[in-house]
Amino acid sequence: MLNFKATCIISAIGLTVIGNPAAADTVTEEAATSAARALEVPYMKIYRGSTCRQKRVDDRWYLKCSAGEIVGGVWAVAEGPVLVAVNGKAKQHLDVLEPVIENDLTVIPVKQWRDVYPDEIPDVQKVLKAYE
C-alpha cells in the first residue's frame, strides 16, 4: 500500500503524483490566515470587493481569492510562506500581484506550481470542491 494520500497515474515514463503527499508542508493555520489577509490587498486591483479565504485540503493550506461567485485565483501556501499558483486564474495574476506584503512588511514570494512542487500535479477540482 502506498504511504501517501494521493491519486497516482502510472505512465510509460514513471509515476506522477496528483494531489498532496502525506508529508506535505508544515504551514500553520496562522500563517495561512496571514497570507490570505496579505493577498487580499493586491487582489483588490483585480476584483473589486475580493476576499481570500483559506481552507485545508488534505495536508496543505489553500487560498481562494475572488469576488462573489466567480472562481478567481486559487493558491497553495507553501513553507516560508510562499504563495503557489494552483489554477489558471492564479497563474494569470502572478505578475499583477507582486509584491504581496504581510503586516510586518515581510514580502511573500509568489511562484508557479512547477517551481515549488515539480513532481506533483495540483488537484484543482478537489480544492474548489472544498470551497462549496
URPE-V983742 format. One record per residue. RES is the residue in three letters. PSI is psi in whole degrees, -180 to 180 (NA if undefined). Layout:
# URPE-V983742
RES_PSI, RES_PSI
This chain:
# URPE-V983742
MET_139, LEU_145, ASN_40, PHE_156, LYS_98, ALA_162, THR_136, CYS_145, ILE_124, ILE_125, SER_177, ALA_-25, ILE_0, GLY_-154, LEU_127, THR_130, VAL_130, ILE_124, GLY_-142, ASN_125, PRO_157, ALA_-33, ALA_55, ALA_-175, ASP_152, THR_45, VAL_134, THR_163, GLU_-38, GLU_-43, ALA_-39, ALA_-41, THR_-43, SER_-42, ALA_-39, ALA_-44, ARG_-42, ALA_-35, LEU_-26, GLU_-36, VAL_-55, PRO_-24, TYR_-20, MET_-25, LYS_-26, ILE_-49, TYR_120, ARG_133, GLY_24, SER_152, THR_155, CYS_120, ARG_140, GLN_147, LYS_145, ARG_122, VAL_122, ASP_-119, ASP_30, ARG_144, TRP_139, TYR_153, LEU_136, LYS_119, CYS_119, SER_173, ALA_124, GLY_-136, GLU_-3, ILE_154, VAL_-50, GLY_-165, GLY_139, VAL_131, TRP_143, ALA_147, VAL_111, ALA_168, GLU_143, GLY_-57, PRO_157, VAL_135, LEU_129, VAL_121, ALA_129, VAL_-49, ASN_177, GLY_-38, LYS_-44, ALA_-40, LYS_-38, GLN_-30, HIS_-7, LEU_-52, ASP_-30, VAL_-31, LEU_-26, GLU_141, PRO_152, VAL_120, ILE_128, GLU_171, ASN_-33, ASP_15, LEU_15, THR_132, VAL_130, ILE_118, PRO_149, VAL_134, LYS_164, GLN_151, TRP_-48, ARG_-23, ASP_-24, VAL_-40, TYR_71, PRO_-21, ASP_14, GLU_154, ILE_126, PRO_140, ASP_78, VAL_-43, GLN_-39, LYS_-41, VAL_-47, LEU_-37, LYS_-33, ALA_-24, TYR_-3, GLU_NA
